Amino acid sequence: MKRSRKVSLSLFDCLNVAFMLGIIFIMLYPLYYMAIVSISNGGSVSRGEVGFLPVDITWKAYEIVFTDAPIVQAFWNTLLYTTVGVAINLTMTCLCAYPLSRKSFHGRNVFAMLIVFTMFFDGGLIPKYLLIDSLGMINTIWAIVLPPSISIMYMVMMRTFFQEIPEALHESAYIDGANDWTVFRKVVLPLSVPLMATMTLFYAVGHWNSFFSALVYLNDRSKYPLQIILRSIVVEGDTSNQATEMSGISGSLIISQNIKYAVVIIAILPILLLYPFLQKYFVKGAMVGSLKG
């Protein structure tokens, strides 16, 4: 019986591994395919010769992308919006979550209910646009980074994490003469590194992939983020800005396809490079709030 059980477990393991490998292949192959097409010869792509390996490797598409001023400017704009936005997100989320986690804060449940209420009910796009316009933030960075200052879901997760910090640590700090701000800065925040790293990743991905706010609030093309340029190239097929660089190159339609995939790779590469540095905190931070609310 033990032998049959071992055989069944081995069969299950084999099937499980095969299933997981299939899922990994389905998820990673589109990204891999875009990468090899972006460095393959345009004629080979047009003839359908690119499958699992690049054909006639050329970096011309990336040369065109990195010498295109609007794309380079959009990349730096996105980096700026993401950096400033994440700094504001973490600051505002921490300053909101910490008081709501303290039992000594009278009325904290009322404030928490009012804040969570905004998670389910929103004023809508037109009132929000009128508000931002009245504040003079149209066509500025603040229209991109200030409206999403706090994610209510992430704030609730952070509040739950702060509530799980032992009360004895706060009391010992108070005995040593620390005030609330000192306790928050020197006790709570150092213990919240896993959560802060996870929040950084979540907020950074949100800002990096955001394009709708820029589409609504920005009028100057020099302030567009990379996702707007990516949308015009991939969705609308607009490669007019790269027409000069593509002139004289055979198979311009295929070169346009190479450029599309090259821009996509450039757009997702920074997040892929950021994740390995934060992944050791990801599981612990993502589980916060799953045990109690």
ChimeraX commands (.cxc) that place a marker at each C-alpha (Angstrom):
marker #1 position 0.00,0.00,0.00 radius 0.5
marker #1 position 2.90,2.32,0.82 radius 0.5
marker #1 position 4.40,1.54,-2.58 radius 0.5
marker #1 position 1.17,2.40,-4.42 radius 0.5
marker #1 position 0.92,5.58,-2.38 radius 0.5
marker #1 position 4.44,6.56,-3.39 radius 0.5
marker #1 position 3.62,5.84,-7.04 radius 0.5
marker #1 position 0.47,7.95,-6.84 radius 0.5
marker #1 position 2.34,10.78,-5.17 radius 0.5
marker #1 position 5.05,10.62,-7.81 radius 0.5
marker #1 position 2.42,10.69,-10.56 radius 0.5
marker #1 position 0.71,13.64,-8.89 radius 0.5
marker #1 position 4.02,15.47,-8.60 radius 0.5
marker #1 position 4.77,14.88,-12.28 radius 0.5
marker #1 position 1.33,16.10,-13.34 radius 0.5
marker #1 position 1.61,19.09,-11.02 radius 0.5
marker #1 position 5.04,20.05,-12.35 radius 0.5
marker #1 position 3.85,19.64,-15.95 radius 0.5
marker #1 position 0.79,21.80,-15.24 radius 0.5
marker #1 position 2.87,24.52,-13.58 radius 0.5
marker #1 position 5.37,24.52,-16.43 radius 0.5
marker #1 position 2.48,24.89,-18.87 radius 0.5
marker #1 position 1.13,27.87,-16.93 radius 0.5
marker #1 position 4.58,29.46,-16.81 radius 0.5
marker #1 position 5.01,28.97,-20.56 radius 0.5
marker #1 position 1.59,30.50,-21.31 radius 0.5
marker #1 position 2.40,33.53,-19.14 radius 0.5
marker #1 position 5.99,34.14,-20.25 radius 0.5
marker #1 position 5.90,33.26,-23.95 radius 0.5
marker #1 position 4.09,36.46,-25.08 radius 0.5
marker #1 position 6.75,38.55,-23.33 radius 0.5
marker #1 position 9.52,36.38,-24.76 radius 0.5
marker #1 position 7.98,36.57,-28.24 radius 0.5
marker #1 position 7.84,40.37,-28.13 radius 0.5
marker #1 position 11.49,40.44,-27.07 radius 0.5
marker #1 position 12.72,38.22,-29.92 radius 0.5
marker #1 position 10.56,39.97,-32.53 radius 0.5
marker #1 position 11.93,43.35,-31.43 radius 0.5
marker #1 position 15.48,42.21,-32.27 radius 0.5
marker #1 position 14.66,40.14,-35.37 radius 0.5
marker #1 position 14.99,41.21,-38.99 radius 0.5
marker #1 position 11.81,42.78,-40.37 radius 0.5
marker #1 position 11.73,40.55,-43.44 radius 0.5
marker #1 position 11.96,37.42,-41.31 radius 0.5
marker #1 position 9.08,38.63,-39.15 radius 0.5
marker #1 position 6.93,39.31,-42.22 radius 0.5
marker #1 position 7.54,35.79,-43.51 radius 0.5
marker #1 position 6.59,34.26,-40.15 radius 0.5
marker #1 position 10.03,32.80,-39.54 radius 0.5
marker #1 position 10.27,34.00,-35.94 radius 0.5
marker #1 position 9.00,31.37,-33.51 radius 0.5
marker #1 position 11.19,30.49,-30.55 radius 0.5
marker #1 position 14.49,32.09,-31.57 radius 0.5
marker #1 position 15.30,35.50,-33.07 radius 0.5
marker #1 position 16.21,35.54,-36.76 radius 0.5
marker #1 position 18.95,37.79,-38.17 radius 0.5
marker #1 position 19.39,39.72,-34.92 radius 0.5
marker #1 position 19.38,43.48,-35.30 radius 0.5
marker #1 position 19.12,46.24,-32.70 radius 0.5
marker #1 position 17.85,48.82,-35.17 radius 0.5
marker #1 position 14.44,49.08,-33.50 radius 0.5
marker #1 position 16.01,49.95,-30.15 radius 0.5
marker #1 position 18.35,52.45,-31.81 radius 0.5
marker #1 position 15.34,54.19,-33.33 radius 0.5
marker #1 position 13.46,54.18,-30.02 radius 0.5
marker #1 position 16.36,55.55,-27.95 radius 0.5
marker #1 position 17.04,58.31,-30.48 radius 0.5
marker #1 position 13.39,59.37,-30.63 radius 0.5
marker #1 position 13.03,62.51,-28.49 radius 0.5
marker #1 position 9.31,62.11,-27.54 radius 0.5
marker #1 position 9.84,58.54,-26.33 radius 0.5
marker #1 position 12.93,59.45,-24.29 radius 0.5
marker #1 position 11.15,62.47,-22.80 radius 0.5
marker #1 position 8.08,60.34,-22.00 radius 0.5
marker #1 position 10.29,57.77,-20.26 radius 0.5
marker #1 position 11.80,60.43,-17.98 radius 0.5
marker #1 position 8.35,61.90,-17.36 radius 0.5
marker #1 position 7.07,58.50,-16.26 radius 0.5
marker #1 position 10.09,58.01,-14.00 radius 0.5
marker #1 position 9.43,61.42,-12.43 radius 0.5
marker #1 position 5.71,60.79,-11.95 radius 0.5
marker #1 position 6.38,57.37,-10.45 radius 0.5
marker #1 position 9.07,58.57,-8.04 radius 0.5
marker #1 position 7.14,61.60,-6.79 radius 0.5
marker #1 position 3.85,59.69,-6.76 radius 0.5
marker #1 position 5.20,56.77,-4.71 radius 0.5
marker #1 position 6.79,59.17,-2.20 radius 0.5
marker #1 position 3.45,60.95,-1.76 radius 0.5
marker #1 position 1.55,57.65,-1.60 radius 0.5
marker #1 position 3.71,56.17,1.14 radius 0.5
marker #1 position 3.75,59.39,3.17 radius 0.5
marker #1 position 0.00,59.97,3.02 radius 0.5
marker #1 position -0.89,56.31,3.55 radius 0.5
marker #1 position 1.34,55.99,6.63 radius 0.5
marker #1 position 0.12,59.26,8.14 radius 0.5
marker #1 position -3.48,58.15,7.64 radius 0.5
marker #1 position -3.11,54.53,8.76 radius 0.5
marker #1 position -1.10,55.08,11.93 radius 0.5
marker #1 position -3.60,57.31,13.83 radius 0.5
marker #1 position -6.44,54.98,12.83 radius 0.5
marker #1 position -4.50,52.04,14.30 radius 0.5
marker #1 position -4.13,53.65,17.74 radius 0.5
marker #1 position -6.77,52.80,20.34 radius 0.5
marker #1 position -6.12,56.10,22.08 radius 0.5
marker #1 position -7.37,58.02,19.04 radius 0.5
marker #1 position -10.99,58.86,19.85 radius 0.5
marker #1 position -13.42,58.54,16.95 radius 0.5
marker #1 position -11.03,56.46,14.87 radius 0.5
marker #1 position -13.79,54.05,13.80 radius 0.5
marker #1 position -15.92,56.94,12.53 radius 0.5
marker #1 position -13.05,58.35,10.51 radius 0.5
marker #1 position -12.23,54.87,9.22 radius 0.5
marker #1 position -15.82,54.37,8.03 radius 0.5
marker #1 position -15.83,57.76,6.27 radius 0.5
marker #1 position -12.56,56.94,4.54 radius 0.5
marker #1 position -13.68,53.47,3.48 radius 0.5
marker #1 position -16.91,55.01,2.16 radius 0.5
marker #1 position -14.88,56.76,-0.56 radius 0.5
marker #1 position -13.63,53.35,-1.67 radius 0.5
marker #1 position -17.12,52.39,-2.88 radius 0.5
marker #1 position -18.58,55.76,-3.90 radius 0.5
marker #1 position -16.85,58.22,-6.18 radius 0.5
marker #1 position -17.91,61.65,-7.38 radius 0.5
marker #1 position -17.16,60.82,-11.00 radius 0.5
marker #1 position -14.81,62.09,-13.66 radius 0.5
marker #1 position -16.47,65.46,-14.40 radius 0.5
marker #1 position -16.56,66.73,-10.77 radius 0.5
marker #1 position -13.00,65.54,-10.33 radius 0.5
marker #1 position -11.89,67.35,-13.47 radius 0.5
marker #1 position -13.66,70.55,-12.37 radius 0.5
marker #1 position -11.98,70.33,-8.96 radius 0.5
marker #1 position -8.51,69.84,-10.43 radius 0.5
marker #1 position -9.14,72.66,-12.90 radius 0.5
marker #1 position -10.27,75.01,-10.11 radius 0.5
marker #1 position -7.09,74.20,-8.18 radius 0.5
marker #1 position -4.99,75.15,-11.20 radius 0.5
marker #1 position -3.43,71.72,-11.55 radius 0.5
marker #1 position -4.41,71.04,-15.17 radius 0.5
marker #1 position -1.37,70.23,-17.32 radius 0.5
marker #1 position 0.90,69.87,-14.27 radius 0.5
marker #1 position 2.52,66.95,-12.50 radius 0.5
marker #1 position 0.22,67.46,-9.51 radius 0.5
marker #1 position -2.81,66.43,-11.54 radius 0.5
marker #1 position -1.12,63.05,-11.97 radius 0.5
marker #1 position 0.31,62.39,-8.50 radius 0.5
marker #1 position -2.08,64.09,-6.04 radius 0.5
marker #1 position -5.54,62.61,-6.87 radius 0.5
marker #1 position -4.34,59.01,-6.25 radius 0.5
marker #1 position -2.45,59.99,-3.09 radius 0.5
marker #1 position -3.99,57.17,-1.04 radius 0.5
marker #1 position -5.32,53.77,-1.99 radius 0.5
marker #1 position -7.94,52.90,0.60 radius 0.5
marker #1 position -7.26,49.19,0.31 radius 0.5
marker #1 position -3.54,49.68,0.95 radius 0.5
marker #1 position -4.33,52.03,3.82 radius 0.5
marker #1 position -6.48,49.36,5.46 radius 0.5
marker #1 position -3.67,46.83,5.03 radius 0.5
marker #1 position -1.18,49.22,6.60 radius 0.5
marker #1 position -3.56,50.02,9.45 radius 0.5
marker #1 position -3.93,46.30,10.17 radius 0.5
marker #1 position -0.16,45.87,10.19 radius 0.5
marker #1 position 0.28,48.77,12.63 radius 0.5
marker #1 position -2.38,47.27,14.93 radius 0.5
marker #1 position -0.40,44.03,15.14 radius 0.5
marker #1 position 2.69,45.77,16.52 radius 0.5
marker #1 position 2.83,44.93,20.26 radius 0.5
marker #1 position 1.52,47.68,22.50 radius 0.5
marker #1 position 4.46,47.07,24.86 radius 0.5
marker #1 position 6.82,48.61,22.30 radius 0.5
marker #1 position 4.81,51.82,22.29 radius 0.5
marker #1 position 4.61,51.91,26.08 radius 0.5
marker #1 position 8.34,51.36,26.52 radius 0.5
marker #1 position 9.04,54.20,24.09 radius 0.5
marker #1 position 6.67,56.50,25.96 radius 0.5
marker #1 position 8.42,55.63,29.25 radius 0.5
marker #1 position 11.73,56.66,27.66 radius 0.5
marker #1 position 10.23,60.07,26.89 radius 0.5
marker #1 position 9.26,59.60,23.25 radius 0.5
marker #1 position 6.20,61.32,21.81 radius 0.5
marker #1 position 3.81,59.93,19.19 radius 0.5
marker #1 position 5.85,61.25,16.28 radius 0.5
marker #1 position 9.07,59.74,17.65 radius 0.5
marker #1 position 7.37,56.38,18.23 radius 0.5
marker #1 position 6.02,56.40,14.70 radius 0.5
marker #1 position 9.35,57.35,13.16 radius 0.5
marker #1 position 11.76,55.27,15.24 radius 0.5
marker #1 position 9.67,52.26,16.29 radius 0.5
marker #1 position 6.78,51.70,13.88 radius 0.5
marker #1 position 8.40,52.51,10.54 radius 0.5
marker #1 position 11.55,50.35,11.07 radius 0.5
marker #1 position 9.26,47.40,11.88 radius 0.5
marker #1 position 7.22,48.03,8.74 radius 0.5
marker #1 position 9.95,47.47,6.14 radius 0.5
marker #1 position 8.27,44.40,4.54 radius 0.5
marker #1 position 4.97,46.22,4.23 radius 0.5
marker #1 position 6.58,49.42,2.96 radius 0.5
marker #1 position 8.49,47.48,0.30 radius 0.5
marker #1 position 5.28,45.79,-0.84 radius 0.5
marker #1 position 3.40,49.09,-0.91 radius 0.5
marker #1 position 6.25,50.62,-2.90 radius 0.5
marker #1 position 5.93,47.90,-5.51 radius 0.5
marker #1 position 2.14,48.17,-5.71 radius 0.5
marker #1 position 2.12,51.95,-5.95 radius 0.5
marker #1 position 5.03,52.02,-8.42 radius 0.5
marker #1 position 3.30,49.58,-10.77 radius 0.5
marker #1 position 0.12,51.65,-10.59 radius 0.5
marker #1 position 1.89,54.91,-11.45 radius 0.5
marker #1 position 4.09,53.34,-14.10 radius 0.5
marker #1 position 1.15,51.78,-15.95 radius 0.5
marker #1 position -1.21,54.74,-15.54 radius 0.5
marker #1 position -2.22,56.60,-18.69 radius 0.5
marker #1 position -5.84,57.69,-18.24 radius 0.5
marker #1 position -5.08,60.56,-15.85 radius 0.5
marker #1 position -2.47,61.92,-18.24 radius 0.5
marker #1 position -4.89,61.54,-21.14 radius 0.5
marker #1 position -7.49,63.63,-19.30 radius 0.5
marker #1 position -5.42,66.24,-17.45 radius 0.5
marker #1 position -2.36,66.86,-19.64 radius 0.5
marker #1 position -2.47,68.99,-22.78 radius 0.5
marker #1 position 1.23,69.38,-23.47 radius 0.5
marker #1 position 2.71,66.41,-25.34 radius 0.5
marker #1 position 6.12,67.11,-23.80 radius 0.5
marker #1 position 4.62,66.13,-20.41 radius 0.5
marker #1 position 3.08,62.85,-21.60 radius 0.5
marker #1 position 4.16,59.67,-19.76 radius 0.5
marker #1 position 5.50,56.66,-21.60 radius 0.5
marker #1 position 2.17,54.83,-21.50 radius 0.5
marker #1 position 0.50,57.52,-23.62 radius 0.5
marker #1 position 3.22,57.17,-26.26 radius 0.5
marker #1 position 2.96,53.40,-26.01 radius 0.5
marker #1 position -0.80,53.60,-26.50 radius 0.5
marker #1 position -0.46,55.75,-29.62 radius 0.5
marker #1 position 2.14,53.38,-31.09 radius 0.5
marker #1 position 0.61,50.02,-30.19 radius 0.5
marker #1 position -3.14,50.69,-30.19 radius 0.5
marker #1 position -3.39,53.42,-32.82 radius 0.5
marker #1 position -0.38,52.27,-34.85 radius 0.5
marker #1 position 1.11,55.77,-34.87 radius 0.5
marker #1 position 4.80,55.53,-35.76 radius 0.5
marker #1 position 4.93,58.81,-37.66 radius 0.5
marker #1 position 7.56,60.18,-35.25 radius 0.5
marker #1 position 9.87,57.33,-36.26 radius 0.5
marker #1 position 9.21,57.72,-40.02 radius 0.5
marker #1 position 12.46,59.62,-40.60 radius 0.5
marker #1 position 14.55,56.98,-38.89 radius 0.5
marker #1 position 12.74,54.20,-40.76 radius 0.5
marker #1 position 13.19,55.83,-44.16 radius 0.5
marker #1 position 15.66,53.92,-46.26 radius 0.5
marker #1 position 15.01,50.69,-44.35 radius 0.5
marker #1 position 13.24,47.95,-46.28 radius 0.5
marker #1 position 10.05,46.52,-44.87 radius 0.5
marker #1 position 8.99,49.66,-43.01 radius 0.5
marker #1 position 5.71,48.04,-41.89 radius 0.5
marker #1 position 7.61,45.27,-40.18 radius 0.5
marker #1 position 10.07,47.76,-38.74 radius 0.5
marker #1 position 7.03,49.50,-37.25 radius 0.5
marker #1 position 6.06,46.20,-35.63 radius 0.5
marker #1 position 9.57,45.83,-34.28 radius 0.5
marker #1 position 9.34,49.33,-32.83 radius 0.5
marker #1 position 6.02,48.55,-31.17 radius 0.5
marker #1 position 7.47,45.51,-29.42 radius 0.5
marker #1 position 10.67,47.38,-28.53 radius 0.5
marker #1 position 8.68,50.15,-26.83 radius 0.5
marker #1 position 6.63,47.55,-24.93 radius 0.5
marker #1 position 9.80,45.86,-23.67 radius 0.5
marker #1 position 11.27,49.20,-22.60 radius 0.5
marker #1 position 8.03,50.09,-20.82 radius 0.5
marker #1 position 7.87,46.92,-18.72 radius 0.5
marker #1 position 11.60,46.40,-18.12 radius 0.5
marker #1 position 11.99,48.82,-15.14 radius 0.5
marker #1 position 9.23,47.07,-13.18 radius 0.5
marker #1 position 10.75,43.67,-13.97 radius 0.5
marker #1 position 14.09,44.92,-12.67 radius 0.5
marker #1 position 12.50,46.38,-9.53 radius 0.5
marker #1 position 10.65,43.24,-8.49 radius 0.5
marker #1 position 13.69,41.02,-7.64 radius 0.5
marker #1 position 14.86,43.56,-5.05 radius 0.5
marker #1 position 11.46,43.62,-3.34 radius 0.5
marker #1 position 10.23,40.06,-3.82 radius 0.5
marker #1 position 11.65,38.82,-0.49 radius 0.5
marker #1 position 9.25,41.22,1.25 radius 0.5
marker #1 position 6.37,40.62,-1.13 radius 0.5
marker #1 position 4.78,37.50,0.39 radius 0.5
marker #1 position 4.90,38.78,3.96 radius 0.5
marker #1 position 3.64,42.20,3.02 radius 0.5
marker #1 position 0.88,40.90,0.75 radius 0.5
marker #1 position -0.47,38.66,3.53 radius 0.5
marker #1 position -1.04,41.61,5.85 radius 0.5
marker #1 position -4.77,42.08,6.45 radius 0.5
marker #1 position -5.67,38.50,5.55 radius 0.5
marker #1 position -5.95,37.39,9.17 radius 0.5
marker #1 position -7.97,40.21,10.67 radius 0.5
marker #1 position -9.47,43.49,9.47 radius 0.5
marker link #1:1,2 radius 0.2
marker link #1:2,3 radius 0.2
marker link #1:3,4 radius 0.2
marker link #1:4,5 radius 0.2
marker link #1:5,6 radius 0.2
marker link #1:6,7 radius 0.2
marker link #1:7,8 radius 0.2
marker link #1:8,9 radius 0.2
marker link #1:9,10 radius 0.2
marker link #1:10,11 radius 0.2
marker link #1:11,12 radius 0.2
marker link #1:12,13 radius 0.2
marker link #1:13,14 radius 0.2
marker link #1:14,15 radius 0.2
marker link #1:15,16 radius 0.2
marker link #1:16,17 radius 0.2
marker link #1:17,18 radius 0.2
marker link #1:18,19 radius 0.2
marker link #1:19,20 radius 0.2
marker link #1:20,21 radius 0.2
marker link #1:21,22 radius 0.2
marker link #1:22,23 radius 0.2
marker link #1:23,24 radius 0.2
marker link #1:24,25 radius 0.2
marker link #1:25,26 radius 0.2
marker link #1:26,27 radius 0.2
marker link #1:27,28 radius 0.2
marker link #1:28,29 radius 0.2
marker link #1:29,30 radius 0.2
marker link #1:30,31 radius 0.2
marker link #1:31,32 radius 0.2
marker link #1:32,33 radius 0.2
marker link #1:33,34 radius 0.2
marker link #1:34,35 radius 0.2
marker link #1:35,36 radius 0.2
marker link #1:36,37 radius 0.2
marker link #1:37,38 radius 0.2
marker link #1:38,39 radius 0.2
marker link #1:39,40 radius 0.2
marker link #1:40,41 radius 0.2
marker link #1:41,42 radius 0.2
marker link #1:42,43 radius 0.2
marker link #1:43,44 radius 0.2
marker link #1:44,45 radius 0.2
marker link #1:45,46 radius 0.2
marker link #1:46,47 radius 0.2
marker link #1:47,48 radius 0.2
marker link #1:48,49 radius 0.2
marker link #1:49,50 radius 0.2
marker link #1:50,51 radius 0.2
marker link #1:51,52 radius 0.2
marker link #1:52,53 radius 0.2
marker link #1:53,54 radius 0.2
marker link #1:54,55 radius 0.2
marker link #1:55,56 radius 0.2
marker link #1:56,57 radius 0.2
marker link #1:57,58 radius 0.2
marker link #1:58,59 radius 0.2
marker link #1:59,60 radius 0.2
marker link #1:60,61 radius 0.2
marker link #1:61,62 radius 0.2
marker link #1:62,63 radius 0.2
marker link #1:63,64 radius 0.2
marker link #1:64,65 radius 0.2
marker link #1:65,66 radius 0.2
marker link #1:66,67 radius 0.2
marker link #1:67,68 radius 0.2
marker link #1:68,69 radius 0.2
marker link #1:69,70 radius 0.2
marker link #1:70,71 radius 0.2
marker link #1:71,72 radius 0.2
marker link #1:72,73 radius 0.2
marker link #1:73,74 radius 0.2
marker link #1:74,75 radius 0.2
marker link #1:75,76 radius 0.2
marker link #1:76,77 radius 0.2
marker link #1:77,78 radius 0.2
marker link #1:78,79 radius 0.2
marker link #1:79,80 radius 0.2
marker link #1:80,81 radius 0.2
marker link #1:81,82 radius 0.2
marker link #1:82,83 radius 0.2
marker link #1:83,84 radius 0.2
marker link #1:84,85 radius 0.2
marker link #1:85,86 radius 0.2
marker link #1:86,87 radius 0.2
marker link #1:87,88 radius 0.2
marker link #1:88,89 radius 0.2
marker link #1:89,90 radius 0.2
marker link #1:90,91 radius 0.2
marker link #1:91,92 radius 0.2
marker link #1:92,93 radius 0.2
marker link #1:93,94 radius 0.2
marker link #1:94,95 radius 0.2
marker link #1:95,96 radius 0.2
marker link #1:96,97 radius 0.2
marker link #1:97,98 radius 0.2
marker link #1:98,99 radius 0.2
marker link #1:99,100 radius 0.2
marker link #1:100,101 radius 0.2
marker link #1:101,102 radius 0.2
marker link #1:102,103 radius 0.2
marker link #1:103,104 radius 0.2
marker link #1:104,105 radius 0.2
marker link #1:105,106 radius 0.2
marker link #1:106,107 radius 0.2
marker link #1:107,108 radius 0.2
marker link #1:108,109 radius 0.2
marker link #1:109,110 radius 0.2
marker link #1:110,111 radius 0.2
marker link #1:111,112 radius 0.2
marker link #1:112,113 radius 0.2
marker link #1:113,114 radius 0.2
marker link #1:114,115 radius 0.2
marker link #1:115,116 radius 0.2
marker link #1:116,117 radius 0.2
marker link #1:117,118 radius 0.2
marker link #1:118,119 radius 0.2
marker link #1:119,120 radius 0.2
marker link #1:120,121 radius 0.2
marker link #1:121,122 radius 0.2
marker link #1:122,123 radius 0.2
marker link #1:123,124 radius 0.2
marker link #1:124,125 radius 0.2
marker link #1:125,126 radius 0.2
marker link #1:126,127 radius 0.2
marker link #1:127,128 radius 0.2
marker link #1:128,129 radius 0.2
marker link #1:129,130 radius 0.2
marker link #1:130,131 radius 0.2
marker link #1:131,132 radius 0.2
marker link #1:132,133 radius 0.2
marker link #1:133,134 radius 0.2
marker link #1:134,135 radius 0.2
marker link #1:135,136 radius 0.2
marker link #1:136,137 radius 0.2
marker link #1:137,138 radius 0.2
marker link #1:138,139 radius 0.2
marker link #1:139,140 radius 0.2
marker link #1:140,141 radius 0.2
marker link #1:141,142 radius 0.2
marker link #1:142,143 radius 0.2
marker link #1:143,144 radius 0.2
marker link #1:144,145 radius 0.2
marker link #1:145,146 radius 0.2
marker link #1:146,147 radius 0.2
marker link #1:147,148 radius 0.2
marker link #1:148,149 radius 0.2
marker link #1:149,150 radius 0.2
marker link #1:150,151 radius 0.2
marker link #1:151,152 radius 0.2
marker link #1:152,153 radius 0.2
marker link #1:153,154 radius 0.2
marker link #1:154,155 radius 0.2
marker link #1:155,156 radius 0.2
marker link #1:156,157 radius 0.2
marker link #1:157,158 radius 0.2
marker link #1:158,159 radius 0.2
marker link #1:159,160 radius 0.2
marker link #1:160,161 radius 0.2
marker link #1:161,162 radius 0.2
marker link #1:162,163 radius 0.2
marker link #1:163,164 radius 0.2
marker link #1:164,165 radius 0.2
marker link #1:165,166 radius 0.2
marker link #1:166,167 radius 0.2
marker link #1:167,168 radius 0.2
marker link #1:168,169 radius 0.2
marker link #1:169,170 radius 0.2
marker link #1:170,171 radius 0.2
marker link #1:171,172 radius 0.2
marker link #1:172,173 radius 0.2
marker link #1:173,174 radius 0.2
marker link #1:174,175 radius 0.2
marker link #1:175,176 radius 0.2
marker link #1:176,177 radius 0.2
marker link #1:177,178 radius 0.2
marker link #1:178,179 radius 0.2
marker link #1:179,180 radius 0.2
marker link #1:180,181 radius 0.2
marker link #1:181,182 radius 0.2
marker link #1:182,183 radius 0.2
marker link #1:183,184 radius 0.2
marker link #1:184,185 radius 0.2
marker link #1:185,186 radius 0.2
marker link #1:186,187 radius 0.2
marker link #1:187,188 radius 0.2
marker link #1:188,189 radius 0.2
marker link #1:189,190 radius 0.2
marker link #1:190,191 radius 0.2
marker link #1:191,192 radius 0.2
marker link #1:192,193 radius 0.2
marker link #1:193,194 radius 0.2
marker link #1:194,195 radius 0.2
marker link #1:195,196 radius 0.2
marker link #1:196,197 radius 0.2
marker link #1:197,198 radius 0.2
marker link #1:198,199 radius 0.2
marker link #1:199,200 radius 0.2
marker link #1:200,201 radius 0.2
marker link #1:201,202 radius 0.2
marker link #1:202,203 radius 0.2
marker link #1:203,204 radius 0.2
marker link #1:204,205 radius 0.2
marker link #1:205,206 radius 0.2
marker link #1:206,207 radius 0.2
marker link #1:207,208 radius 0.2
marker link #1:208,209 radius 0.2
marker link #1:209,210 radius 0.2
marker link #1:210,211 radius 0.2
marker link #1:211,212 radius 0.2
marker link #1:212,213 radius 0.2
marker link #1:213,214 radius 0.2
marker link #1:214,215 radius 0.2
marker link #1:215,216 radius 0.2
marker link #1:216,217 radius 0.2
marker link #1:217,218 radius 0.2
marker link #1:218,219 radius 0.2
marker link #1:219,220 radius 0.2
marker link #1:220,221 radius 0.2
marker link #1:221,222 radius 0.2
marker link #1:222,223 radius 0.2
marker link #1:223,224 radius 0.2
marker link #1:224,225 radius 0.2
marker link #1:225,226 radius 0.2
marker link #1:226,227 radius 0.2
marker link #1:227,228 radius 0.2
marker link #1:228,229 radius 0.2
marker link #1:229,230 radius 0.2
marker link #1:230,231 radius 0.2
marker link #1:231,232 radius 0.2
marker link #1:232,233 radius 0.2
marker link #1:233,234 radius 0.2
marker link #1:234,235 radius 0.2
marker link #1:235,236 radius 0.2
marker link #1:236,237 radius 0.2
marker link #1:237,238 radius 0.2
marker link #1:238,239 radius 0.2
marker link #1:239,240 radius 0.2
marker link #1:240,241 radius 0.2
marker link #1:241,242 radius 0.2
marker link #1:242,243 radius 0.2
marker link #1:243,244 radius 0.2
marker link #1:244,245 radius 0.2
marker link #1:245,246 radius 0.2
marker link #1:246,247 radius 0.2
marker link #1:247,248 radius 0.2
marker link #1:248,249 radius 0.2
marker link #1:249,250 radius 0.2
marker link #1:250,251 radius 0.2
marker link #1:251,252 radius 0.2
marker link #1:252,253 radius 0.2
marker link #1:253,254 radius 0.2
marker link #1:254,255 radius 0.2
marker link #1:255,256 radius 0.2
marker link #1:256,257 radius 0.2
marker link #1:257,258 radius 0.2
marker link #1:258,259 radius 0.2
marker link #1:259,260 radius 0.2
marker link #1:260,261 radius 0.2
marker link #1:261,262 radius 0.2
marker link #1:262,263 radius 0.2
marker link #1:263,264 radius 0.2
marker link #1:264,265 radius 0.2
marker link #1:265,266 radius 0.2
marker link #1:266,267 radius 0.2
marker link #1:267,268 radius 0.2
marker link #1:268,269 radius 0.2
marker link #1:269,270 radius 0.2
marker link #1:270,271 radius 0.2
marker link #1:271,272 radius 0.2
marker link #1:272,273 radius 0.2
marker link #1:273,274 radius 0.2
marker link #1:274,275 radius 0.2
marker link #1:275,276 radius 0.2
marker link #1:276,277 radius 0.2
marker link #1:277,278 radius 0.2
marker link #1:278,279 radius 0.2
marker link #1:279,280 radius 0.2
marker link #1:280,281 radius 0.2
marker link #1:281,282 radius 0.2
marker link #1:282,283 radius 0.2
marker link #1:283,284 radius 0.2
marker link #1:284,285 radius 0.2
marker link #1:285,286 radius 0.2
marker link #1:286,287 radius 0.2
marker link #1:287,288 radius 0.2
marker link #1:288,289 radius 0.2
marker link #1:289,290 radius 0.2
marker link #1:290,291 radius 0.2
marker link #1:291,292 radius 0.2
marker link #1:292,293 radius 0.2
view
